[in-house]
Amino acid sequence: MLEIIKASPRLFADETTAPVLDPGRGQTKTGQIWAYARDDRPWGGADPPAVVYRYAPDRKGERPLAHLAGFTGILQVDGYAGYAKLGRSNTVVLAFCWAHVRRRFYELAAAGPAPIASEALGRITDLYRTETEIRGLDPQARRDVRQARSRPILAAFEPWLRAKLDLISHKTKLAEAIRYALTRWDGLCRFVDDGRIEIDNNIVERSIRPLALTRKNALFAGSDGGAE
Protein backbone atom coordinates (compact mmCIF):
# COMPACT_ATOMS: atom_id res chain seq x y z
CA MET A 1 0.00 0.00 0.00
CA LEU A 2 2.84 2.37 0.77
CA GLU A 3 4.36 1.77 -2.66
CA ILE A 4 0.99 2.43 -4.26
CA ILE A 5 0.39 5.79 -2.59
CA LYS A 6 4.03 6.80 -3.10
CA ALA A 7 3.21 6.87 -6.80
CA SER A 8 0.91 9.82 -6.10
CA PRO A 9 2.19 13.36 -6.73
CA ARG A 10 1.09 14.63 -3.31
CA LEU A 11 0.99 13.07 0.17
CA PHE A 12 0.46 14.04 3.79
CA ALA A 13 2.72 12.82 6.60
CA ASP A 14 2.51 12.91 10.39
CA GLU A 15 3.61 10.82 13.36
CA THR A 16 2.41 10.05 16.86
CA THR A 17 3.85 8.30 19.90
CA ALA A 18 3.47 4.57 20.46
CA PRO A 19 4.20 3.34 24.01
CA VAL A 20 5.97 -0.03 23.84
CA LEU A 21 6.78 -2.39 26.70
CA ASP A 22 10.49 -2.34 27.49
CA PRO A 23 11.39 -5.73 29.03
CA GLY A 24 13.86 -5.61 31.89
CA ARG A 25 13.11 -2.02 32.85
CA GLY A 26 9.57 -2.55 34.11
CA GLN A 27 8.24 0.36 32.10
CA THR A 28 7.51 1.47 28.55
CA LYS A 29 9.62 3.20 25.94
CA THR A 30 8.32 5.60 23.33
CA GLY A 31 8.19 4.44 19.74
CA GLN A 32 6.58 6.26 16.84
CA ILE A 33 3.87 5.38 14.36
CA TRP A 34 4.19 7.31 11.12
CA ALA A 35 1.13 7.92 8.95
CA TYR A 36 1.27 8.65 5.23
CA ALA A 37 -2.02 9.67 3.68
CA ARG A 38 -3.49 10.53 0.31
CA ASP A 39 -6.79 12.35 -0.09
CA ASP A 40 -7.52 14.24 -3.29
CA ARG A 41 -11.23 14.78 -2.65
CA PRO A 42 -10.88 18.46 -1.63
CA TRP A 43 -9.92 19.28 -5.24
CA GLY A 44 -11.88 16.57 -7.06
CA GLY A 45 -9.02 14.15 -7.70
CA ALA A 46 -9.86 10.63 -8.90
CA ASP A 47 -7.43 8.59 -6.76
CA PRO A 48 -9.14 6.94 -3.76
CA PRO A 49 -8.12 8.18 -0.31
CA ALA A 50 -5.73 5.94 1.63
CA VAL A 51 -3.51 5.96 4.69
CA VAL A 52 -0.55 3.73 5.55
CA TYR A 53 0.98 3.37 9.02
CA ARG A 54 4.60 2.42 9.71
CA TYR A 55 6.10 1.80 13.14
CA ALA A 56 9.62 2.86 14.10
CA PRO A 57 11.36 2.63 17.50
CA ASP A 58 12.36 6.31 17.38
CA ARG A 59 11.58 9.66 15.76
CA LYS A 60 14.81 10.10 13.83
CA GLY A 61 14.70 11.95 10.54
CA GLU A 62 15.94 8.93 8.61
CA ARG A 63 12.62 7.16 9.27
CA PRO A 64 10.52 9.23 6.85
CA LEU A 65 13.50 9.26 4.47
CA ALA A 66 13.40 5.47 4.36
CA HIS A 67 9.63 5.19 4.27
CA LEU A 68 9.29 7.66 1.39
CA ALA A 69 12.29 6.53 -0.64
CA GLY A 70 11.38 6.95 -4.29
CA PHE A 71 8.55 9.41 -3.66
CA THR A 72 8.49 12.44 -5.97
CA GLY A 73 6.11 15.30 -5.40
CA ILE A 74 4.58 17.50 -2.70
CA LEU A 75 4.69 16.36 0.93
CA GLN A 76 2.40 18.21 3.31
CA VAL A 77 3.71 18.12 6.89
CA ASP A 78 3.87 19.94 10.21
CA GLY A 79 6.98 21.78 11.39
CA TYR A 80 8.91 18.72 12.62
CA ALA A 81 12.54 19.11 11.58
CA GLY A 82 12.83 15.44 10.61
CA TYR A 83 11.16 16.19 7.29
CA ALA A 84 13.76 18.81 6.40
CA LYS A 85 16.08 16.31 4.71
CA LEU A 86 13.29 15.30 2.39
CA GLY A 87 12.69 18.95 1.56
CA ARG A 88 16.35 19.45 0.69
CA SER A 89 16.16 16.77 -2.00
CA ASN A 90 15.45 17.63 -5.61
CA THR A 91 12.37 15.41 -5.71
CA VAL A 92 10.26 16.44 -2.69
CA VAL A 93 8.69 19.85 -2.04
CA LEU A 94 7.41 20.53 1.48
CA ALA A 95 4.14 22.32 2.13
CA PHE A 96 3.56 23.33 5.74
CA CYS A 97 0.47 23.43 7.93
CA TRP A 98 -1.43 26.59 8.90
CA ALA A 99 -3.35 24.73 11.62
CA HIS A 100 -0.11 24.34 13.58
CA VAL A 101 0.62 28.06 13.21
CA ARG A 102 -2.91 28.94 14.26
CA ARG A 103 -2.75 26.65 17.30
CA ARG A 104 0.18 28.56 18.77
CA PHE A 105 -1.54 31.93 18.48
CA TYR A 106 -4.83 30.50 19.73
CA GLU A 107 -3.24 29.19 22.94
CA LEU A 108 -1.87 32.65 23.66
CA ALA A 109 -5.14 34.43 22.90
CA ALA A 110 -7.16 31.94 24.97
CA ALA A 111 -4.95 32.52 28.03
CA GLY A 112 -5.84 36.21 28.34
CA PRO A 113 -5.62 39.57 26.55
CA ALA A 114 -3.18 39.15 23.66
CA PRO A 115 -3.79 41.74 20.94
CA ILE A 116 -0.98 40.59 18.63
CA ALA A 117 -1.96 36.94 18.85
CA SER A 118 -5.63 37.83 18.36
CA GLU A 119 -4.81 39.90 15.29
CA ALA A 120 -2.77 37.03 13.85
CA LEU A 121 -5.70 34.68 14.48
CA GLY A 122 -8.02 37.03 12.60
CA ARG A 123 -5.75 37.05 9.56
CA ILE A 124 -5.47 33.26 9.59
CA THR A 125 -9.26 33.01 9.91
CA ASP A 126 -9.59 35.03 6.71
CA LEU A 127 -7.43 32.44 4.93
CA TYR A 128 -9.61 29.61 6.21
CA ARG A 129 -12.80 31.39 5.21
CA THR A 130 -11.66 31.28 1.60
CA GLU A 131 -10.75 27.60 1.88
CA THR A 132 -14.24 26.75 3.09
CA GLU A 133 -15.74 28.38 0.02
CA ILE A 134 -13.49 26.67 -2.54
CA ARG A 135 -13.49 23.14 -1.12
CA GLY A 136 -14.36 20.66 -3.86
CA LEU A 137 -13.55 22.95 -6.78
CA ASP A 138 -11.00 21.91 -9.39
CA PRO A 139 -7.33 22.86 -8.83
CA GLN A 140 -7.31 25.77 -11.29
CA ALA A 141 -10.42 27.34 -9.77
CA ARG A 142 -8.97 26.96 -6.27
CA ARG A 143 -5.72 28.54 -7.39
CA ASP A 144 -7.48 31.47 -9.06
CA VAL A 145 -9.49 32.30 -5.93
CA ARG A 146 -6.45 31.96 -3.69
CA GLN A 147 -4.41 34.25 -5.93
CA ALA A 148 -7.11 36.90 -5.74
CA ARG A 149 -7.99 36.64 -2.05
CA SER A 150 -5.35 34.76 -0.06
CA ARG A 151 -2.17 36.07 -1.66
CA PRO A 152 -2.82 39.71 -0.61
CA ILE A 153 -3.47 38.53 2.97
CA LEU A 154 -0.18 36.64 3.04
CA ALA A 155 1.71 39.51 1.39
CA ALA A 156 0.62 41.82 4.21
CA PHE A 157 0.90 39.21 6.95
CA GLU A 158 4.64 38.49 6.70
CA PRO A 159 5.91 42.08 7.13
CA TRP A 160 3.36 42.59 9.91
CA LEU A 161 4.75 39.56 11.77
CA ARG A 162 8.32 40.79 11.33
CA ALA A 163 7.40 44.23 12.61
CA LYS A 164 5.70 42.79 15.71
CA LEU A 165 8.66 40.51 16.37
CA ASP A 166 10.90 43.57 16.57
CA LEU A 167 8.67 45.05 19.28
CA ILE A 168 8.58 42.14 21.75
CA SER A 169 11.01 40.10 23.80
CA HIS A 170 12.42 37.23 21.77
CA LYS A 171 12.15 34.96 24.82
CA THR A 172 8.33 35.01 24.93
CA LYS A 173 5.88 32.41 23.68
CA LEU A 174 4.55 35.01 21.25
CA ALA A 175 7.99 35.43 19.72
CA GLU A 176 8.24 31.64 19.39
CA ALA A 177 4.90 31.53 17.58
CA ILE A 178 5.96 34.28 15.18
CA ARG A 179 9.33 32.68 14.48
CA TYR A 180 7.64 29.32 13.90
CA ALA A 181 5.63 30.90 11.09
CA LEU A 182 8.38 33.04 9.58
CA THR A 183 10.97 30.26 9.40
CA ARG A 184 8.49 28.14 7.42
CA TRP A 185 6.95 30.93 5.39
CA ASP A 186 7.71 29.64 1.88
CA GLY A 187 6.19 26.25 2.68
CA LEU A 188 3.19 27.88 4.35
CA CYS A 189 2.48 29.94 1.23
CA ARG A 190 2.86 27.05 -1.21
CA PHE A 191 -0.87 26.27 -1.23
CA VAL A 192 -1.62 29.60 -2.92
CA ASP A 193 0.13 28.58 -6.13
CA ASP A 194 -1.15 25.00 -6.38
CA GLY A 195 -4.83 24.13 -6.09
CA ARG A 196 -4.00 20.55 -5.13
CA ILE A 197 -2.34 21.59 -1.87
CA GLU A 198 -4.40 21.96 1.28
CA ILE A 199 -3.98 24.85 3.71
CA ASP A 200 -3.18 22.43 6.54
CA ASN A 201 -2.24 18.90 7.48
CA ASN A 202 -5.57 18.03 9.08
CA ILE A 203 -6.32 15.15 6.71
CA VAL A 204 -3.49 13.04 8.10
CA GLU A 205 -4.03 14.31 11.65
CA ARG A 206 -7.54 12.86 11.49
CA SER A 207 -5.97 9.60 10.33
CA ILE A 208 -3.85 9.31 13.48
CA ARG A 209 -6.69 10.15 15.85
CA PRO A 210 -7.64 6.44 16.25
CA LEU A 211 -4.08 5.78 17.39
CA ALA A 212 -4.42 8.38 20.13
CA LEU A 213 -7.56 6.61 21.33
CA THR A 214 -5.72 3.29 21.26
CA ARG A 215 -3.11 4.72 23.64
CA LYS A 216 -5.86 5.28 26.17
CA ASN A 217 -7.50 1.89 25.69
CA ALA A 218 -4.62 -0.55 25.09
CA LEU A 219 -1.98 1.25 27.20
CA PHE A 220 1.04 -0.12 25.27
CA ALA A 221 2.29 -2.58 22.67
CA GLY A 222 3.99 -5.67 24.02
CA SER A 223 7.13 -5.32 21.91
CA ASP A 224 8.58 -3.57 18.87
CA GLY A 225 7.25 -6.45 16.81
CA GLY A 226 3.81 -6.03 18.30
CA ALA A 227 3.83 -2.31 17.60
CA GLU A 228 4.89 -2.94 14.03
C-alpha positions as CSV (number, residue, x, y, z in Angstrom):
1,M,0.0,0.0,0.0
2,L,2.8,2.4,0.8
3,E,4.4,1.8,-2.7
4,I,1.0,2.4,-4.3
5,I,0.4,5.8,-2.6
6,K,4.0,6.8,-3.1
7,A,3.2,6.9,-6.8
8,S,0.9,9.8,-6.1
9,P,2.2,13.4,-6.7
10,R,1.1,14.6,-3.3
11,L,1.0,13.1,0.2
12,F,0.5,14.0,3.8
13,A,2.7,12.8,6.6
14,D,2.5,12.9,10.4
15,E,3.6,10.8,13.4
16,T,2.4,10.0,16.9
17,T,3.8,8.3,19.9
18,A,3.5,4.6,20.5
19,P,4.2,3.3,24.0
20,V,6.0,0.0,23.8
21,L,6.8,-2.4,26.7
22,D,10.5,-2.3,27.5
23,P,11.4,-5.7,29.0
24,G,13.9,-5.6,31.9
25,R,13.1,-2.0,32.8
26,G,9.6,-2.6,34.1
27,Q,8.2,0.4,32.1
28,T,7.5,1.5,28.5
29,K,9.6,3.2,25.9
30,T,8.3,5.6,23.3
31,G,8.2,4.4,19.7
32,Q,6.6,6.3,16.8
33,I,3.9,5.4,14.4
34,W,4.2,7.3,11.1
35,A,1.1,7.9,9.0
36,Y,1.3,8.7,5.2
37,A,-2.0,9.7,3.7
38,R,-3.5,10.5,0.3
39,D,-6.8,12.4,-0.1
40,D,-7.5,14.2,-3.3
41,R,-11.2,14.8,-2.7
42,P,-10.9,18.5,-1.6
43,W,-9.9,19.3,-5.2
44,G,-11.9,16.6,-7.1
45,G,-9.0,14.1,-7.7
46,A,-9.9,10.6,-8.9
47,D,-7.4,8.6,-6.8
48,P,-9.1,6.9,-3.8
49,P,-8.1,8.2,-0.3
50,A,-5.7,5.9,1.6
51,V,-3.5,6.0,4.7
52,V,-0.5,3.7,5.5
53,Y,1.0,3.4,9.0
54,R,4.6,2.4,9.7
55,Y,6.1,1.8,13.1
56,A,9.6,2.9,14.1
57,P,11.4,2.6,17.5
58,D,12.4,6.3,17.4
59,R,11.6,9.7,15.8
60,K,14.8,10.1,13.8
61,G,14.7,11.9,10.5
62,E,15.9,8.9,8.6
63,R,12.6,7.2,9.3
64,P,10.5,9.2,6.8
65,L,13.5,9.3,4.5
66,A,13.4,5.5,4.4
67,H,9.6,5.2,4.3
68,L,9.3,7.7,1.4
69,A,12.3,6.5,-0.6
70,G,11.4,7.0,-4.3
71,F,8.6,9.4,-3.7
72,T,8.5,12.4,-6.0
73,G,6.1,15.3,-5.4
74,I,4.6,17.5,-2.7
75,L,4.7,16.4,0.9
76,Q,2.4,18.2,3.3
77,V,3.7,18.1,6.9
78,D,3.9,19.9,10.2
79,G,7.0,21.8,11.4
80,Y,8.9,18.7,12.6
81,A,12.5,19.1,11.6
82,G,12.8,15.4,10.6
83,Y,11.2,16.2,7.3
84,A,13.8,18.8,6.4
85,K,16.1,16.3,4.7
86,L,13.3,15.3,2.4
87,G,12.7,18.9,1.6
88,R,16.4,19.4,0.7
89,S,16.2,16.8,-2.0
90,N,15.5,17.6,-5.6
91,T,12.4,15.4,-5.7
92,V,10.3,16.4,-2.7
93,V,8.7,19.8,-2.0
94,L,7.4,20.5,1.5
95,A,4.1,22.3,2.1
96,F,3.6,23.3,5.7
97,C,0.5,23.4,7.9
98,W,-1.4,26.6,8.9
99,A,-3.3,24.7,11.6
100,H,-0.1,24.3,13.6
101,V,0.6,28.1,13.2
102,R,-2.9,28.9,14.3
103,R,-2.8,26.7,17.3
104,R,0.2,28.6,18.8
105,F,-1.5,31.9,18.5
106,Y,-4.8,30.5,19.7
107,E,-3.2,29.2,22.9
108,L,-1.9,32.7,23.7
109,A,-5.1,34.4,22.9
110,A,-7.2,31.9,25.0
111,A,-4.9,32.5,28.0
112,G,-5.8,36.2,28.3
113,P,-5.6,39.6,26.6
114,A,-3.2,39.1,23.7
115,P,-3.8,41.7,20.9
116,I,-1.0,40.6,18.6
117,A,-2.0,36.9,18.8
118,S,-5.6,37.8,18.4
119,E,-4.8,39.9,15.3
120,A,-2.8,37.0,13.9
121,L,-5.7,34.7,14.5
122,G,-8.0,37.0,12.6
123,R,-5.7,37.1,9.6
124,I,-5.5,33.3,9.6
125,T,-9.3,33.0,9.9
126,D,-9.6,35.0,6.7
127,L,-7.4,32.4,4.9
128,Y,-9.6,29.6,6.2
129,R,-12.8,31.4,5.2
130,T,-11.7,31.3,1.6
131,E,-10.7,27.6,1.9
132,T,-14.2,26.7,3.1
133,E,-15.7,28.4,0.0
134,I,-13.5,26.7,-2.5
135,R,-13.5,23.1,-1.1
136,G,-14.4,20.7,-3.9
137,L,-13.6,23.0,-6.8
138,D,-11.0,21.9,-9.4
139,P,-7.3,22.9,-8.8
140,Q,-7.3,25.8,-11.3
141,A,-10.4,27.3,-9.8
142,R,-9.0,27.0,-6.3
143,R,-5.7,28.5,-7.4
144,D,-7.5,31.5,-9.1
145,V,-9.5,32.3,-5.9
146,R,-6.4,32.0,-3.7
147,Q,-4.4,34.2,-5.9
148,A,-7.1,36.9,-5.7
149,R,-8.0,36.6,-2.1
150,S,-5.4,34.8,-0.1
151,R,-2.2,36.1,-1.7
152,P,-2.8,39.7,-0.6
153,I,-3.5,38.5,3.0
154,L,-0.2,36.6,3.0
155,A,1.7,39.5,1.4
156,A,0.6,41.8,4.2
157,F,0.9,39.2,7.0
158,E,4.6,38.5,6.7
159,P,5.9,42.1,7.1
160,W,3.4,42.6,9.9
161,L,4.8,39.6,11.8
162,R,8.3,40.8,11.3
163,A,7.4,44.2,12.6
164,K,5.7,42.8,15.7
165,L,8.7,40.5,16.4
166,D,10.9,43.6,16.6
167,L,8.7,45.0,19.3
168,I,8.6,42.1,21.7
169,S,11.0,40.1,23.8
170,H,12.4,37.2,21.8
171,K,12.1,35.0,24.8
172,T,8.3,35.0,24.9
173,K,5.9,32.4,23.7
174,L,4.5,35.0,21.3
175,A,8.0,35.4,19.7
176,E,8.2,31.6,19.4
177,A,4.9,31.5,17.6
178,I,6.0,34.3,15.2
179,R,9.3,32.7,14.5
180,Y,7.6,29.3,13.9
181,A,5.6,30.9,11.1
182,L,8.4,33.0,9.6
183,T,11.0,30.3,9.4
184,R,8.5,28.1,7.4
185,W,7.0,30.9,5.4
186,D,7.7,29.6,1.9
187,G,6.2,26.3,2.7
188,L,3.2,27.9,4.4
189,C,2.5,29.9,1.2
190,R,2.9,27.1,-1.2
191,F,-0.9,26.3,-1.2
192,V,-1.6,29.6,-2.9
193,D,0.1,28.6,-6.1
194,D,-1.2,25.0,-6.4
195,G,-4.8,24.1,-6.1
196,R,-4.0,20.5,-5.1
197,I,-2.3,21.6,-1.9
198,E,-4.4,22.0,1.3
199,I,-4.0,24.8,3.7
200,D,-3.2,22.4,6.5
201,N,-2.2,18.9,7.5
202,N,-5.6,18.0,9.1
203,I,-6.3,15.2,6.7
204,V,-3.5,13.0,8.1
205,E,-4.0,14.3,11.6
206,R,-7.5,12.9,11.5
207,S,-6.0,9.6,10.3
208,I,-3.8,9.3,13.5
209,R,-6.7,10.2,15.9
210,P,-7.6,6.4,16.3
211,L,-4.1,5.8,17.4
212,A,-4.4,8.4,20.1
213,L,-7.6,6.6,21.3
214,T,-5.7,3.3,21.3
215,R,-3.1,4.7,23.6
216,K,-5.9,5.3,26.2
217,N,-7.5,1.9,25.7
218,A,-4.6,-0.6,25.1
219,L,-2.0,1.3,27.2
220,F,1.0,-0.1,25.3
221,A,2.3,-2.6,22.7
222,G,4.0,-5.7,24.0
223,S,7.1,-5.3,21.9
224,D,8.6,-3.6,18.9
225,G,7.3,-6.4,16.8
226,G,3.8,-6.0,18.3
227,A,3.8,-2.3,17.6
228,E,4.9,-2.9,14.0
